[in-house]
Amino acid sequence: MVMATPYLTLLAGFGAFVRWNGGIVLGDRSNHVATVHVVQLFYFVAFASGMSIFAILGSVPIARLLKTPSPRAWITLLAIATIMTICVNKFTQVEMAFLAQKVQRYS
């Protein structure tokens, strides 16, 4: 419990801020609506995988890495890639403020 004290203190401070502020947003609340952003999970997984690749590969024998993948592995990979592509196409969110900045900057 002693090791968790700094984390619990930070969590309590954040909770107090959210209660005091009436939400997590600072500034204009109409442009900062909380939504589920499925694609951001993919960004996190890609980043976390890239940062931990050496830890992952260090625990796997080289002979296992050089083995030819089975057809089941290819089908699984294709299914995951298809689901991710559909999610990216359906759930990518574009912020209007971001687009307005781009239009203003390049026109």
Secondary structure, 3 states (H helix, E strand, C coil): CCCCHHHHHHHHHHHHHHHHHCCCCCCCHHHCCCCCCHHHHHHHHHHHHHHCHHHHHHCCCHHHHHCCCCHHHHHHHHHHHHHHHHHHHHHCCCCHHHHHHHHHHHC
